[in-house]
Amino acid sequence: MRTVHTRGDLAAALSPWRRQGDTVALVPTMGHLHQGHLALVERARRHGDRVVATIFVNPLQFDRAEDLAAYPRSLETDSRALSEAGVDLLFAPLEAEVYPRGRDGVTRVEVPVLGDDLEGAHRPGHFVGVATVVCKLFSLVRPHVAVFGEKDYQQLLIVQRMTEDLDLGVEIMAIPTVREPDGLALSSRNSHLDAADRARAPALHGALSACVDALQWGDTAYAALEQAARARVTAAGLRPDYVSIRRQQDLGPPDAGERSLVVLGAAWCGPARLIDNIRTDLPPRD
């Protein structure tokens, strides 16, 4: 695996692949990799002749300076893992390479409405930062395919919408959330959990699962189900930001007849903020 840190070296590495018509698959990450990231690489290898991974802790998508400072960084370990997983090229730029005019001077990309709710409401500016950096990475790498995980479901929909609206010509692929045996979604932020917090953390997934079970049994009292899920999360010692039942396709509020739903939740567990979601397709009504 070759590692590059500048735009120029990235372009030079990609040029021969483009000349010979190779299909490029992109896996964007912020590093501190886990098995979920490596599952993205595995999917990328199946759909690209060449796999490019990026590691960049994007300051634009952090709503709190202390969160950016505390985000775990492990470039050397991550590089070994990506090389062993079969990545061809790693782009690990400094901030000045991505934002040469600085954070305040960069043109920003916004996906309205879809980016304003749920995570967008609790983390102002977060999705503007996500959309901006993904758009820039697409422009720099010009991949044919890009692979994202479903754990960040709202982010996935925003990237899909941005790619379609701006005619970027990148096929967006998604893979299911990778979990621990007790249901906890893998996340780089899980490294912030101590033993007691780690034992409590699966309660978020448990609450979402109970909500899905009720939906499958035909319960359409969405507000009551959301309230019960938040109470369950709180009782486990977590601090919920939200639990919400939405339409899968656009995260709009569902009516009682909606059959394709997603239950999304976010909660604080000690110093770590956990997010998760479960999609469910309900059986047709008689």
C-alpha positions as CSV (number, residue, x, y, z in Angstrom):
1,M,0.0,0.0,0.0
2,R,1.2,3.5,-0.9
3,T,0.6,6.4,1.5
4,V,0.4,10.0,0.3
5,H,-0.2,13.2,2.2
6,T,-0.6,15.9,-0.5
7,R,-3.0,16.6,-3.3
8,G,-0.2,16.5,-5.8
9,D,1.0,13.0,-4.7
10,L,-2.6,11.8,-4.7
11,A,-3.1,13.0,-8.3
12,A,0.2,11.4,-9.3
13,A,-0.8,8.0,-7.8
14,L,-4.3,8.0,-9.3
15,S,-3.2,9.1,-12.8
16,P,-1.9,5.7,-14.2
17,W,-5.0,4.0,-12.9
18,R,-7.2,6.4,-14.8
19,R,-5.2,6.0,-17.9
20,Q,-5.6,2.3,-17.9
21,G,-9.3,2.5,-17.0
22,D,-9.3,1.0,-13.5
23,T,-12.4,1.3,-11.4
24,V,-11.6,3.2,-8.2
25,A,-13.5,2.5,-4.9
26,L,-13.2,5.0,-2.1
27,V,-13.5,4.4,1.7
28,P,-13.5,7.7,3.6
29,T,-12.7,7.4,7.3
30,M,-11.5,9.6,10.2
31,G,-9.2,6.8,11.4
32,H,-9.0,4.9,14.6
33,L,-10.2,2.0,12.6
34,H,-12.2,-1.1,13.7
35,Q,-13.8,-4.1,12.0
36,G,-16.6,-1.9,10.7
37,H,-14.1,0.1,8.6
38,L,-12.4,-3.1,7.4
39,A,-15.8,-4.4,6.3
40,L,-16.1,-1.2,4.1
41,V,-12.7,-2.1,2.6
42,E,-13.9,-5.6,1.9
43,R,-16.9,-4.3,0.0
44,A,-14.8,-1.8,-1.8
45,R,-12.4,-4.5,-3.0
46,R,-15.3,-6.4,-4.5
47,H,-16.5,-3.4,-6.5
48,G,-13.2,-1.6,-7.5
49,D,-10.1,-2.6,-9.3
50,R,-8.3,-0.2,-7.0
51,V,-9.2,0.8,-3.4
52,V,-8.4,4.2,-2.0
53,A,-8.9,4.9,1.7
54,T,-8.7,8.3,3.4
55,I,-7.9,9.2,7.0
56,F,-8.8,12.7,7.9
57,V,-10.2,14.0,11.1
58,N,-12.4,16.6,9.6
59,P,-12.6,19.7,11.9
60,L,-15.7,21.1,10.1
61,Q,-18.0,18.4,11.3
62,F,-17.2,18.8,15.0
63,D,-19.6,21.1,16.9
64,R,-17.4,21.1,20.0
65,A,-13.6,21.9,20.1
66,E,-13.1,19.5,23.0
67,D,-14.6,16.7,20.9
68,L,-12.2,17.4,18.1
69,A,-9.2,17.5,20.4
70,A,-10.2,14.2,22.1
71,Y,-11.0,12.3,18.9
72,P,-8.7,9.2,18.9
73,R,-5.9,9.2,16.4
74,S,-3.8,6.1,15.5
75,L,-2.4,6.6,12.0
76,E,0.4,4.0,12.2
77,T,-1.8,1.2,13.5
78,D,-4.5,2.2,11.0
79,S,-2.0,2.1,8.1
80,R,-1.0,-1.4,8.9
81,A,-4.6,-2.6,9.1
82,L,-5.5,-1.0,5.8
83,S,-2.5,-2.5,4.1
84,E,-3.3,-5.9,5.4
85,A,-6.9,-5.5,4.3
86,G,-5.8,-4.9,0.7
87,V,-6.1,-1.1,0.3
88,D,-4.0,0.1,-2.6
89,L,-3.6,3.8,-1.7
90,L,-4.0,5.7,1.6
91,F,-4.6,9.5,1.5
92,A,-3.8,10.9,4.9
93,P,-3.7,14.7,4.4
94,L,-3.0,17.5,6.8
95,E,-5.8,20.0,7.3
96,A,-4.1,22.6,5.1
97,E,-4.2,20.2,2.1
98,V,-8.0,19.8,2.4
99,Y,-8.7,23.4,3.4
100,P,-5.9,25.5,1.9
101,R,-7.8,28.7,2.6
102,G,-8.5,27.6,6.2
103,R,-11.7,26.4,7.7
104,D,-13.5,29.8,7.6
105,G,-12.6,30.4,3.9
106,V,-13.8,27.1,2.4
107,T,-16.9,26.9,0.2
108,R,-19.4,24.8,2.1
109,V,-22.0,22.2,0.9
110,E,-25.4,22.0,2.7
111,V,-28.2,19.5,2.3
112,P,-31.2,21.3,3.6
113,V,-34.1,19.8,5.6
114,L,-32.6,16.3,5.6
115,G,-29.5,17.7,7.4
116,D,-31.4,19.9,9.9
117,D,-33.1,17.3,12.0
118,L,-32.0,14.6,14.5
119,E,-28.2,14.7,14.5
120,G,-28.3,18.0,12.7
121,A,-30.4,19.5,15.4
122,H,-28.2,18.2,18.2
123,R,-24.9,19.0,16.4
124,P,-25.3,22.3,14.6
125,G,-23.2,22.5,11.4
126,H,-22.2,18.8,11.6
127,F,-23.7,17.8,8.3
128,V,-22.4,20.8,6.5
129,G,-19.0,19.7,7.5
130,V,-19.7,16.1,6.5
131,A,-21.1,17.1,3.1
132,T,-18.3,19.6,2.4
133,V,-15.5,17.1,3.1
134,V,-17.1,14.2,1.3
135,C,-17.6,16.5,-1.7
136,K,-14.0,17.6,-1.6
137,L,-12.7,14.0,-1.3
138,F,-14.9,12.9,-4.3
139,S,-13.4,15.8,-6.3
140,L,-9.9,14.9,-5.3
141,V,-10.1,11.1,-5.8
142,R,-12.9,11.0,-8.4
143,P,-13.9,7.5,-7.5
144,H,-16.4,5.4,-9.3
145,V,-17.8,3.9,-6.1
146,A,-17.7,5.1,-2.4
147,V,-18.6,2.8,0.5
148,F,-20.3,4.0,3.7
149,G,-21.7,2.2,6.8
150,E,-25.4,2.2,7.8
151,K,-24.6,3.1,11.5
152,D,-24.5,6.7,10.4
153,Y,-27.8,6.3,8.6
154,Q,-28.7,10.0,8.4
155,Q,-25.2,10.7,7.1
156,L,-25.6,8.0,4.5
157,L,-28.8,9.6,3.2
158,I,-27.2,13.0,3.1
159,V,-24.2,11.7,1.1
160,Q,-26.6,10.0,-1.3
161,R,-28.7,13.2,-1.7
162,M,-25.7,15.4,-2.2
163,T,-24.2,13.1,-4.8
164,E,-27.5,13.0,-6.8
165,D,-28.2,16.7,-6.5
166,L,-24.7,17.8,-7.6
167,D,-24.4,15.1,-10.3
168,L,-21.1,13.8,-8.9
169,G,-21.3,10.5,-10.7
170,V,-20.3,8.4,-7.7
171,E,-22.2,5.2,-6.9
172,I,-22.8,5.2,-3.1
173,M,-22.8,1.7,-1.5
174,A,-23.8,0.9,2.0
175,I,-23.0,-2.0,4.3
176,P,-24.9,-3.0,7.5
177,T,-23.8,-1.9,10.9
178,V,-21.1,-4.1,12.4
179,R,-21.8,-4.9,16.0
180,E,-20.3,-6.5,19.1
181,P,-21.9,-9.7,20.2
182,D,-24.1,-7.8,22.7
183,G,-25.4,-5.5,20.0
184,L,-23.2,-2.4,20.6
185,A,-22.5,-0.8,17.2
186,L,-18.8,-0.5,16.5
187,S,-17.5,3.0,16.7
188,S,-14.1,4.7,17.1
189,R,-15.6,6.6,20.0
190,N,-16.2,3.3,22.0
191,S,-12.6,3.6,23.0
192,H,-13.7,6.4,25.4
193,L,-15.8,3.9,27.4
194,D,-14.5,2.6,30.7
195,A,-15.6,-0.9,31.9
196,A,-18.8,0.4,33.6
197,D,-19.8,2.5,30.7
198,R,-19.1,-0.3,28.2
199,A,-21.4,-2.6,30.2
200,R,-24.2,0.0,30.0
201,A,-23.7,1.0,26.3
202,P,-25.7,-1.8,24.6
203,A,-28.8,-0.4,26.3
204,L,-29.3,2.0,23.4
205,H,-29.4,-0.9,20.9
206,G,-31.7,-2.8,23.2
207,A,-34.2,0.1,23.4
208,L,-34.2,0.4,19.6
209,S,-34.7,-3.3,19.2
210,A,-37.7,-3.3,21.6
211,C,-39.2,-0.4,19.7
212,V,-38.8,-2.4,16.4
213,D,-40.4,-5.5,18.0
214,A,-43.5,-3.4,19.0
215,L,-43.7,-2.0,15.4
216,Q,-43.5,-5.5,14.0
217,W,-46.5,-6.4,16.2
218,G,-48.5,-3.6,14.7
219,D,-48.1,-0.8,17.3
220,T,-48.4,2.5,15.5
221,A,-48.4,4.8,18.7
222,Y,-45.1,6.2,17.6
223,A,-44.8,8.9,20.2
224,A,-45.5,6.5,23.0
225,L,-43.0,4.0,21.6
226,E,-40.3,6.7,21.4
227,Q,-41.0,7.8,25.0
228,A,-40.8,4.2,26.2
229,A,-37.5,3.7,24.4
230,R,-36.0,6.9,25.9
231,A,-37.1,5.8,29.4
232,R,-35.4,2.5,28.9
233,V,-32.2,4.2,27.9
234,T,-32.4,6.5,30.9
235,A,-33.1,3.7,33.3
236,A,-29.9,1.9,32.0
237,G,-27.8,5.0,33.1
238,L,-27.5,6.7,29.7
239,R,-28.6,10.2,28.8
240,P,-30.6,10.1,25.6
241,D,-30.6,12.9,23.1
242,Y,-33.4,11.4,21.0
243,V,-35.1,8.2,19.9
244,S,-37.2,8.7,16.8
245,I,-39.2,6.6,14.4
246,R,-38.9,7.8,10.8
247,R,-39.5,6.9,7.2
248,Q,-36.5,5.0,5.8
249,Q,-36.3,6.9,2.5
250,D,-36.1,10.5,3.7
251,L,-36.4,10.5,7.5
252,G,-39.7,12.2,7.4
253,P,-42.3,11.6,10.1
254,P,-44.3,8.4,9.2
255,D,-48.0,8.1,9.0
256,A,-49.7,5.1,10.6
257,G,-49.7,3.1,7.3
258,E,-45.9,3.5,6.6
259,R,-44.3,0.1,6.1
260,S,-40.6,1.0,5.7
261,L,-39.3,2.5,8.9
262,V,-36.1,3.2,10.7
263,V,-35.7,3.8,14.5
264,L,-32.8,6.1,15.3
265,G,-31.3,7.0,18.6
266,A,-28.5,8.9,20.2
267,A,-27.4,8.8,23.8
268,W,-24.5,9.8,26.0
269,C,-22.8,6.9,27.9
270,G,-20.2,8.5,30.1
271,P,-17.9,10.6,27.9
272,A,-19.0,8.9,24.7
273,R,-22.0,9.9,22.5
274,L,-23.4,6.7,20.9
275,I,-25.6,6.7,17.8
276,D,-27.5,3.7,16.4
277,N,-30.4,2.8,14.2
278,I,-32.4,-0.2,13.1
279,R,-34.3,-0.4,9.8
280,T,-37.4,-2.5,9.7
281,D,-39.8,-3.4,6.9
282,L,-43.2,-4.2,8.4
283,P,-45.3,-7.0,7.0
284,P,-48.3,-6.0,4.9
285,R,-51.6,-5.5,6.7
286,D,-54.5,-7.8,6.1
